[in-house]
Amino acid sequence: MNFALEIFLSGCIIYLSYLLYSQKQKQSNADSLNRENSLLKDQLTKIESEFTSRELTLTKTIEKLQFSLANEQEFLRERKLELDSKEKKLLSDILDLETKLIKETEDRKKVVSQKKSSEVRLGNIAETLAPFLDQFEFDPENCTFLGKPVDYISFGDEEITIIEVKSGKSQLNSRQRQIRNQIRDGLVSWKEIRIE
């Protein structure tokens, strides 16, 4: 029995040692978890602090951007009003210039028309007076004034000449060029018509 008691007591001691060791492990694990928990709380507090700081910074940045945006929108509204005003003035100026251009164009048309008219009158005068000018090489007594489509026919002793008088930079018209070309090509004939 002694031996059984010894074995029993030895088993109790081993069991108690195991319980103690187990308790100590649990205590060690609990301490480790407490330290880890404390570390995690510190990290969480730090992260919360950083988050709060960032949130505050972002809030300030957003407020600055909103203020800047409001200022920019106000500036754009003022600029738009200014540009609208300038556009109205420019459109008014364009309308005035178009009106002046139309008037100037009409005035120039009148002047050009008057100039052409005076050139025509001057040409008619030159055609009438041509036989009395030095440049006219034909005997006025032998010339007959037609006016259209050519100005004169000179009935000289040796030849009959068709004469067109031009002044300034005036040119032959298409009918006059046709007559000139027909004469050059020898397409001139004589017809005698008798009326009874």
Secondary structure as UniProt FT lines:
FT   HELIX           2..129
FT   HELIX           130..132
FT   TURN            134..135
FT   HELIX           140..142
FT   STRAND          143..145
FT   STRAND          152..155
FT   STRAND          160..163
FT   TURN            168..169
FT   HELIX           174..184
FT   TURN            185..186
//
